[in-house]
Amino acid sequence: WDMPISEGSFTGVGIGAAINGLRPIVDLGFASFAYLASDQIINQASKLRYMTGGQIDIPIVIRCCMFSTGSMAAQHADR
């Protein structure tokens, strides 16, 4: 799918897809972008199962690159 450049948005879409039975893989690109998606990751993906008494499973993979080599701009070099 074509997704907007909004880590929170496509992480939320991935969580919604997982709730509806798919097994999405969300690629954030760089680990520093996980901060931008942290509300979705922490308050939705990790808590919904417990908030619903185990009625909802969220089989999602969230991947990102960390400690890559080379010089990167400040926004991509959170080490």
N, C-alpha and C positions, 0 to 999 in steps of 0.2 A: 504494500500500500504506500501511497505517497502521504507522508505525514508532515505536519508543520514543524518548524525548527523550535520546538518547545518541549523540553525534556519532561516536564510535568504532564503535558498533554499526551505524548505518545506512551508514557509509562501508565497513565490512567486508562488509555485505550487498551493497552496490553492487559491490565488488571481486569477490565471489563470483559475482554475476550476470554481470559482464564476462568472467570466466574461462569461464563456461558459455555464452558466445556472444551475450549481450545487450549493448546499448550504453546503460548507465545514465547518468543525469545526477543527481549527488548535490548537493543545495543545502544548504550549511551555514548559510545565513542571514547570518551576520556573519563577517568574516575572523578575528576573535579566537577563534571556535570551531574554527578549523583546528588550533589547538594541541591541542585535546582529541582530534582525530582524527589527529594527526601520526604516531602509531605505525603506524596502518593505511596512511596515505599514504606514509610513508618506508620502512617495513620490509616492507610487503606489495606495494602497487601499483607502487612504483618499482623494486623489486628482483627480483620473481618472474620476470620475463622473463630476466634475466641469471642467476639462480640455476638456471633450468631449461634453459639453453643455447638460448633462443629458442623453446622449445616452447609456451610460454604467452603469449598476447597479452592485454592488459588494456585494451580500448578504453573508457575511462571519462572522463567530464567531471565535475570537482569545481568547483562555482561558489560564490561568496560575495560579499557586499556589502562594499565598503570605501570609506571616506571619504564616507559619506552625510551629508547636511546635518541640522541640528537637534540638539537636546540628547538624549543617550541616557544610560542608566545606565552605571556604571563597567564592567560586564561586557560591554557592547556598544560600547564606544568605544575600542578599541585602535587607535591611530593611529600 
